Amino acid sequence: MHYDTIVIGAGSMGMAAGYFLSKSGQKTLLLDAFDPPHSNGSHHGDTRIIRHAYGEGEQYVELALYAQELWEELEKQSGESLFLQTGVLNVGPKHSDFIQNIISSANRYDLSLDVLNSEGVSQRWKGIKIPNDYIGCFEPASGVLKCETCISTYKKLAVENGAHLAMNQRVSSVELSENEVMVKTPNSTYYANSLIITVGAWSSDLLSSIGINLPLQPTRKTFSWFQTDENLYNDTTFPAFSFVTTNGTYYGFPSIDGAGLKVGRHDGGEPVHPSESMKPFGDGDQEDVSTFLETYMTASDHTLTYGKTCMYTMTPDEDFIIDVHPNYSNVAIAAGFSGHGFKFSSAVGHMLSELITNGETNQNISPFSLKRFIKGD
Ligand SMILES: Cc1cc2nc3c(=O)[nH]c(=O)nc-3n(C[C@H](O)[C@H](O)[C@H](O)COP(=O)(O)OP(=O)(O)OC[C@H]3O[C@@H](n4cnc5c(N)ncnc54)[C@H](O)[C@@H]3O)c2cc1C
């Protein structure tokens, strides 16, 4: 059971890494505690937004464009439909950092962006009303990724490339040395030259067992689907959206194939431990999104059809961690995707595979360094 590289955690980031490793000819093992895609971590719920002009900061723009390229490449290679170009409408107070970052990153990278005042927004989308001091920034080239299909497509192609899968096996311990790693599950022991650790909300415990203590906070999040006016909100007329408001940050998706308008709140959420059972979607979970819909969407009736829970893994600065182990260059880590990582998972998977096979990546990962949290180590 000796591999070139073992990937622990074959979810959003890990499955993409396994695909690129296996494509480059590495003998690859993908290990997961469940059988991705699954609904126990951070990657379920049908859809994820991909935006390019990035409100969280310009350091993400090149990565988002690179990820988009890789998603399109994956679509071509697999014949699967993974990306819906619905466009993404970003809304917020004109002078907010989020809106200003979007405008400046669109200018700097020459991205197509329609900047509309409140009246312009309501004229273009009859289903939306926003206050006069808010503006809308519409990115026509962005849209929606079908998240579970993205993961199952990478999985299928990784297996075709010769990757081995060991699903429903939770890694219990890891031992590192410069030339070899040993990975144990309750029933097996595996060896490899290199290791990638991408265990999402479970990162703190596994990483601290190899000397990396990070301030990561898994957080319970919910999202809900609402039955509403299909003429106003279906995906041929309505975009995906992200709203920064004085009462929280919300995001949502048009009704795709009649599934209903999907809405979630990005900020806040209850701290959780991923190994403990999480309170299911229920009483109180729909209140803030219902108020959001009543305030900003014009349809007279939005009826909750169902909701789900999911986990974010927050870093203190909400930026990612993508790096190699400070003492073992054969171990790469990606964690702390803070509720906005899925869109980048194609690019992150590629970068992780480059870090392992070439010892470096062409992308700038300095903003995602471990050092900002483990100074002096
Ligand atoms: C409600 C919600 C909405 C979101 N919306 C967006 C969005 O619109 N756009 C966007 O870009 N991002 C969005 N995100 C964020 C994005 O989905 C996450 O950042 C991303 O999925 C994190 O990927 P990951 O690989 O770190 O975790 P995961 O995909 O959860 O993968 C981690 C894997 O590790 C496995 N694992 C854990 N411990 C072990 C172990 N000990 N042994 C073996 N395997 C293990 C797990 O089973 C899991 O499969 C959203 C997230 C949520 C929850």
The ligand as an SDF file (V2000), in Angstrom:
LIG
                    3D

 53 58  0  0  0  0  0  0  0  0999 V2000
  -24.1020   26.9720    3.0190 C   0  0  0  0  0  0  0  0  0  0  0  0
  -22.8490   27.1710    2.2490 C   0  0  0  0  0  0  0  0  0  0  0  0
  -22.8480   27.9920    1.1290 C   0  0  0  0  0  0  0  0  0  0  0  0
  -21.6710   28.2270    0.4190 C   0  0  0  0  0  0  0  0  0  0  0  0
  -21.7070   28.9980   -0.6950 N   0  0  0  0  0  0  0  0  0  0  0  0
  -20.5720   29.1750   -1.4190 C   0  0  0  0  0  0  0  0  0  0  0  0
  -20.6220   29.8590   -2.6630 C   0  0  0  0  0  0  0  0  0  0  0  0
  -21.6800   30.2970   -3.1130 O   0  0  0  0  0  0  0  0  0  0  0  0
  -19.4670   29.9850   -3.3600 N   0  0  0  0  0  0  0  0  0  0  0  0
  -18.2750   29.4870   -2.9120 C   0  0  0  0  0  0  0  0  0  0  0  0
  -17.2640   29.6520   -3.5940 O   0  0  0  0  0  0  0  0  0  0  0  0
  -18.2020   28.8040   -1.7470 N   0  0  0  0  0  0  0  0  0  0  0  0
  -19.3210   28.6400   -0.9940 C   0  0  0  0  0  0  0  0  0  0  0  0
  -19.2920   27.9200    0.1600 N   0  0  0  0  0  0  0  0  0  0  0  0
  -17.9900   27.4640    0.6880 C   0  0  0  0  0  0  0  0  0  0  0  0
  -17.4840   26.1870    0.0710 C   0  0  0  0  0  0  0  0  0  0  0  0
  -18.5200   25.2700   -0.1600 O   0  0  0  0  0  0  0  0  0  0  0  0
  -16.3990   25.6230    0.9850 C   0  0  0  0  0  0  0  0  0  0  0  0
  -15.4120   26.6440    1.1750 O   0  0  0  0  0  0  0  0  0  0  0  0
  -15.7340   24.3950    0.3970 C   0  0  0  0  0  0  0  0  0  0  0  0
  -16.7000   23.4090    0.0900 O   0  0  0  0  0  0  0  0  0  0  0  0
  -14.7350   23.8340    1.4220 C   0  0  0  0  0  0  0  0  0  0  0  0
  -14.0780   22.7210    0.8310 O   0  0  0  0  0  0  0  0  0  0  0  0
  -13.2070   21.7250    1.6840 P   0  0  0  0  0  0  0  0  0  0  0  0
  -12.5620   20.8000    0.7120 O   0  0  0  0  0  0  0  0  0  0  0  0
  -12.3620   22.4890    2.6300 O   0  0  0  0  0  0  0  0  0  0  0  0
  -14.2750   20.9170    2.5940 O   0  0  0  0  0  0  0  0  0  0  0  0
  -15.2050   19.6750    2.1880 P   0  0  0  0  0  0  0  0  0  0  0  0
  -15.7160   19.8190    0.8060 O   0  0  0  0  0  0  0  0  0  0  0  0
  -16.2130   19.5410    3.2850 O   0  0  0  0  0  0  0  0  0  0  0  0
  -14.2130   18.4280    2.2160 O   0  0  0  0  0  0  0  0  0  0  0  0
  -13.5780   17.9680    3.3890 C   0  0  0  0  0  0  0  0  0  0  0  0
  -13.5690   16.4490    3.3020 C   0  0  0  0  0  0  0  0  0  0  0  0
  -12.6980   15.9370    4.3000 O   0  0  0  0  0  0  0  0  0  0  0  0
  -13.2500   14.7110    4.7640 C   0  0  0  0  0  0  0  0  0  0  0  0
  -12.6300   14.4040    6.0750 N   0  0  0  0  0  0  0  0  0  0  0  0
  -12.6900   15.1250    7.2010 C   0  0  0  0  0  0  0  0  0  0  0  0
  -11.9590   14.5440    8.2000 N   0  0  0  0  0  0  0  0  0  0  0  0
  -11.4220   13.4250    7.6580 C   0  0  0  0  0  0  0  0  0  0  0  0
  -10.5820   12.3920    8.1700 C   0  0  0  0  0  0  0  0  0  0  0  0
  -10.0960   12.4350    9.4300 N   0  0  0  0  0  0  0  0  0  0  0  0
  -10.2500   11.3520    7.3690 N   0  0  0  0  0  0  0  0  0  0  0  0
  -10.7040   11.3130    6.0660 C   0  0  0  0  0  0  0  0  0  0  0  0
  -11.4980   12.2720    5.5360 N   0  0  0  0  0  0  0  0  0  0  0  0
  -11.8530   13.3220    6.3120 C   0  0  0  0  0  0  0  0  0  0  0  0
  -14.7390   15.0090    4.8380 C   0  0  0  0  0  0  0  0  0  0  0  0
  -15.5100   13.8380    4.8540 O   0  0  0  0  0  0  0  0  0  0  0  0
  -14.9430   15.8410    3.5700 C   0  0  0  0  0  0  0  0  0  0  0  0
  -15.3480   15.0370    2.4830 O   0  0  0  0  0  0  0  0  0  0  0  0
  -20.4570   27.6420    0.8690 C   0  0  0  0  0  0  0  0  0  0  0  0
  -20.4590   26.7870    1.9840 C   0  0  0  0  0  0  0  0  0  0  0  0
  -21.6420   26.5470    2.6640 C   0  0  0  0  0  0  0  0  0  0  0  0
  -21.6260   25.6280    3.8510 C   0  0  0  0  0  0  0  0  0  0  0  0
  1  2  1  0
  2  3  1  0
  2 52  2  0
  3  4  2  0
  4  5  1  0
  4 50  1  0
  5  6  2  0
  6  7  1  0
  6 13  1  0
  7  8  2  0
  7  9  1  0
  9 10  1  0
 10 11  2  0
 10 12  1  0
 12 13  2  0
 13 14  1  0
 14 15  1  0
 14 50  1  0
 15 16  1  0
 16 17  1  0
 16 18  1  0
 18 19  1  0
 18 20  1  0
 20 21  1  0
 20 22  1  0
 22 23  1  0
 23 24  1  0
 24 25  2  0
 24 26  1  0
 24 27  1  0
 27 28  1  0
 28 29  2  0
 28 30  1  0
 28 31  1  0
 31 32  1  0
 32 33  1  0
 33 34  1  0
 33 48  1  0
 34 35  1  0
 35 36  1  0
 35 46  1  0
 36 37  1  0
 36 45  1  0
 37 38  2  0
 38 39  1  0
 39 40  1  0
 39 45  2  0
 40 41  1  0
 40 42  2  0
 42 43  1  0
 43 44  2  0
 44 45  1  0
 46 47  1  0
 46 48  1  0
 48 49  1  0
 50 51  2  0
 51 52  1  0
 52 53  1  0
M  END
$$$$
